[in-house]
Amino acid sequence: MRFLASLIFIGVLATAANSDVTSRNGGPNNSQMLSKGGDGGVDGVAFFRPVLSGVLYRSGFKGGDKDRTGLSEEQRETLCDEGFSTGFYADFGKNTEYGRTSCGNGSFDYQSARSSRPSAVMSSIHEVIENPGKGPVLVHCMWGVHSSGALSAMALVQFCGWTEERAKDYWNGARNGAPCSGGCDKWIDTKFSNFSVDPKLKISTEQQAAICPK
């Protein structure tokens, strides 16, 4: 198995040598956040991208996941070995076996999520921010562009103080041109209609500086 330390963030196979997914190093840059390449070292994963350094990453599956069965046991073990603590499969997950996978570095808790009900994901991200020893969260969906992107955009509003407009622009830019049922503006507006910033999850300016995009 390849390792997440050899993350491919740039679509032209540029390797981010010595990267560490648990490092809170000041936040990803725009190119990393919008990259269309990269699998995070996990076979079958696509559009692996950072959102909050050391805290939140997003992805999908290569070619989608037509059976909607989620991450395999091998994929979950790889993520666990690389330090991830939690994974959410957003909006799909038919016949998915959720649960906890143990490894030498601890465990990986795999859960379902809905982009129309983001509170559980936000709470999990906040727990990681407040506990630096806890590994990052991966939120993924079938294609890695719609639902995982919506939850990531909401996290940027919740934890980094982004405006909703800026977050929607990020979602659109990372959509890779994929279509949306009923139109993309309507799709993302509907998702954000069920989201509001939770004051109980507020973080410090120092924490923001360590994880939020540059």
SVG drawing of the C-alpha trace seen along z (x, -y; Angstrom):
<svg xmlns="http://www.w3.org/2000/svg" viewBox="-35 -37 45 42">
<polyline fill="none" stroke="black" stroke-width="0.4" points="0.0,0.0 1.1,-3.5 1.3,-6.0 -0.5,-9.3 2.9,-10.9 3.2,-10.9 0.0,-12.9 -0.6,-14.0 -2.3,-17.3 -1.7,-18.8 -3.3,-17.3 0.0,-17.0 1.3,-14.4 3.3,-16.8 4.1,-15.0 4.0,-16.9 7.0,-15.1 7.1,-14.7 3.5,-15.9 1.8,-14.9 -2.0,-14.8 -2.0,-15.4 0.2,-18.5 -1.5,-21.8 0.8,-23.9 -1.1,-27.1 -3.7,-25.8 -3.8,-24.6 -3.4,-26.9 -5.9,-27.4 -4.2,-25.1 -4.3,-22.2 -7.9,-22.8 -9.0,-22.9 -6.7,-20.2 -8.4,-17.6 -5.7,-15.0 -4.7,-12.9 -5.8,-9.7 -4.2,-10.3 -2.3,-7.1 -5.6,-5.0 -6.3,-2.8 -9.7,-3.6 -10.0,-7.1 -10.3,-10.2 -10.1,-14.0 -8.4,-13.7 -8.0,-17.3 -7.2,-19.2 -9.8,-21.5 -8.5,-22.3 -4.8,-21.3 -4.4,-18.3 -8.2,-18.4 -10.4,-17.9 -9.9,-16.3 -12.3,-15.3 -12.5,-12.8 -14.6,-10.6 -14.2,-7.3 -12.5,-6.7 -15.3,-6.5 -17.8,-7.0 -19.1,-4.2 -22.0,-2.8 -22.8,-0.2 -22.6,-2.8 -20.9,-0.4 -18.4,-2.9 -14.8,-2.5 -13.5,1.1 -11.9,2.6 -8.5,2.2 -9.1,-1.5 -10.2,-2.1 -7.2,-0.3 -4.9,-2.5 -6.6,-5.6 -6.3,-4.4 -2.6,-3.6 -2.1,-7.1 -3.6,-8.7 -7.2,-9.5 -9.7,-9.1 -13.1,-9.5 -14.7,-9.1 -18.1,-10.2 -19.8,-8.9 -22.1,-11.7 -25.5,-11.2 -24.9,-7.7 -23.7,-4.5 -26.3,-1.8 -25.2,1.5 -22.3,-0.1 -20.8,1.5 -20.1,-1.3 -18.2,-0.9 -14.8,-1.1 -11.6,0.2 -8.6,0.8 -4.9,0.4 -1.5,-0.1 -2.1,-3.9 -5.5,-3.6 -8.9,-3.3 -10.9,-4.8 -14.6,-5.4 -16.6,-5.2 -20.1,-6.9 -22.8,-8.0 -23.7,-11.7 -26.1,-13.9 -25.1,-17.2 -28.6,-18.4 -28.0,-17.7 -24.3,-18.7 -24.3,-19.1 -22.7,-15.7 -19.9,-16.3 -19.3,-19.8 -19.2,-18.4 -16.7,-15.7 -14.4,-18.3 -14.6,-20.5 -13.6,-17.6 -10.5,-17.1 -9.6,-20.8 -9.9,-20.8 -7.8,-17.6 -4.6,-17.9 -3.7,-14.3 -6.8,-13.1 -6.4,-12.4 -8.2,-14.2 -11.6,-13.6 -12.2,-12.5 -15.6,-13.4 -16.3,-11.7 -19.1,-11.1 -19.6,-9.1 -17.9,-11.5 -16.0,-13.7 -17.4,-16.9 -21.0,-17.6 -21.8,-16.4 -18.3,-16.2 -17.7,-19.7 -20.9,-21.1 -19.9,-19.8 -16.4,-21.1 -17.7,-24.5 -19.9,-24.6 -16.8,-23.7 -15.0,-26.7 -17.9,-29.0 -18.1,-27.4 -14.5,-27.3 -12.7,-29.8 -15.2,-32.6 -15.8,-32.4 -18.9,-34.1 -21.5,-31.8 -20.9,-33.4 -17.1,-32.7 -17.8,-29.1 -20.2,-28.5 -17.6,-29.9 -15.1,-27.4 -17.7,-24.6 -18.4,-25.6 -14.7,-25.9 -14.0,-22.4 -17.0,-20.9 -14.8,-20.0 -17.7,-21.0 -19.9,-18.2 -23.6,-18.9 -26.3,-19.1 -29.8,-17.9 -32.1,-21.0 -29.1,-23.3 -26.0,-23.8 -26.9,-27.2 -30.2,-25.7 -28.5,-22.6 -25.9,-24.3 -28.5,-26.9 -30.7,-24.1 -27.9,-22.5 -26.9,-25.8 -30.5,-26.5 -30.3,-23.9 -26.9,-25.1 -26.1,-27.8 -23.0,-28.6 -23.1,-26.9 -21.6,-29.3 -20.8,-26.4 -18.2,-25.2 -16.3,-28.5 -12.5,-28.2 -9.7,-30.6 -7.9,-32.8 -4.7,-30.8 -6.5,-27.6 -7.8,-29.2 -4.3,-30.3 -3.0,-26.8 -5.7,-25.1 -7.6,-27.5 -6.7,-28.1 -4.0,-30.6"/>
</svg>
